[in-house]
Amino acid sequence: MLYSSNSNLTNNARALRKNMTKEERKLWYEFFRLLPYSVHRQYVIGNYIVDFYCASAKLAIELDGAQHYEEKAQYYDAERDEFLKSKGITVLRYSNIELNHNFKGVCEDILNHLEHPQD
C-alpha cells in the first residue's frame, strides 16, 4: 500500500503544504507547476511524507535542509529511502544549498529522471 490512511500524517502533510520552505516554494512555483507531469507536494507514502512525488515516474524528490545532516536524521532518511525503494520509487535528494546555487542544474536533473524513469 503506497498511500496511508493515517489521519495524523494526512493532517501533517496538509500543514506542510501550507507552510512550504522557500526552497520548496521556488521548486514548486518556478519548476513543477510548469511541467506536463502531475507532481504532488508533501505526499503521504506508507508512514512517510515526501516533499514531492510524481506517480507516473515513481519519483520522490526531497529537499534537505541543515537538519538532515544530523546523525539521527540521516538514519531516518536512509530508512525512509529504503522503504520507498522497496516500493519501486526512486528518491532524489538535493540540499537547499544546492537548489539555491544551482537551481537550473537541479531542475535539469529532475526533468531527466521524469523523462527517463528507472524501470
BELLINPE-V526485 format. One record per helix or strand of 3 or more residues. SS is the DSSP state (H for helix, E for strand). FROM is the first residue (numbers start at 1). TO is the last residue. Records with the same first field share a line. If there is no record, write none. Layout:
SS = FROM-TO / FROM-TO
//
This chain:
H = 7-18 / 22-30 / 32-34 / 66-69 / 71-86 / 96-101 / 103-115
E = 40-45 / 48-54 / 59-64 / 90-95
//
